[in-house]
Each structure stands twice: as structure tokens, then as C-alpha cells.
Amino acid sequence: MSQRGVEVVLGRLATDVGLRERFNASPGRALQELIAEGIELSRIEVGALHALDPSALHRFAAAVDPRLQKAVLVASPRRRRMRARNVR
């Protein structure tokens, strides 16, 4: 078992809104994504993380100082349209 891996996953879930959204939509897929990145987790740890209460996770993340949150850059609808035109 890797306590370090669990700590990394919990920290990322608390500070990365994109990962948290992916986790809420599909915990198993999000955990496999993290394992593919090299985070070591045992089957027991994966099961325990999979069972996390999404509302508790959200409350914890909301309590984390915004300065510690991962920045999420979202393109404006106008920029997305411009980018789509340039791709065609």
C-alpha cells in the first residue's frame, strides 16, 4: 500500500476542479487516469477512494484556500468559435 499515493490523490481531488468533476462523473476512470500517471495505489486503496462521498469531497474542496486551487482556464465562447473556424 502506498500512503503517499492516497495523499496525492486526495490533494489533487481537493485542489483540481477538473479532476474532481471527472471523478464525480466516473470515479473508476479518474482513478485509472491517476494510476496511468504513475500514482501507486493498491486495490484496497482504489476501492476506498472510489467510495468517497462526492458531497463531502466538494465541501472539503470548498474549504481549501483558492490560492491553493489549480487554475482552470476556460476559453470564452467567442474564442472557441474563432478557434473552430481556424481548424476547418
QUIBEL-V348399 format. One record per backbone hydrogen bond with DSSP energy under -1.0 kcal/mol. CO is the residue of the C=O (numbers start at 1). NH is the residue of the N-H. E is the energy in kcal/mol with one decimal. If there is no record, write none. Layout:
CO:NH:E
CO:NH:E
//
This chain:
2:6:-1.8
3:7:-2.5
4:8:-2.4
5:9:-2.5
6:10:-2.7
7:11:-2.4
8:12:-2.7
9:13:-2.7
10:14:-1.8
11:15:-1.4
12:16:-2.0
15:70:-3.7
16:20:-2.6
17:21:-2.4
18:22:-2.2
19:23:-2.8
20:24:-2.6
21:25:-2.0
22:26:-2.5
26:30:-2.5
27:31:-2.5
28:32:-2.2
29:33:-2.1
30:34:-1.9
31:35:-2.4
32:36:-2.5
33:37:-1.1
34:39:-2.0
35:38:-1.6
42:46:-2.6
43:47:-2.3
44:48:-2.3
45:49:-2.9
46:50:-2.6
47:51:-1.2
49:52:-1.7
53:57:-2.4
54:58:-2.4
55:59:-2.3
56:60:-2.4
57:61:-2.6
58:62:-2.3
59:63:-1.0
61:64:-1.1
65:68:-2.6
66:69:-1.3
76:80:-2.2
77:81:-2.1
78:82:-2.3
79:83:-2.7
80:84:-2.4
81:85:-2.1
82:86:-1.9
83:87:-1.4
84:88:-1.3
//
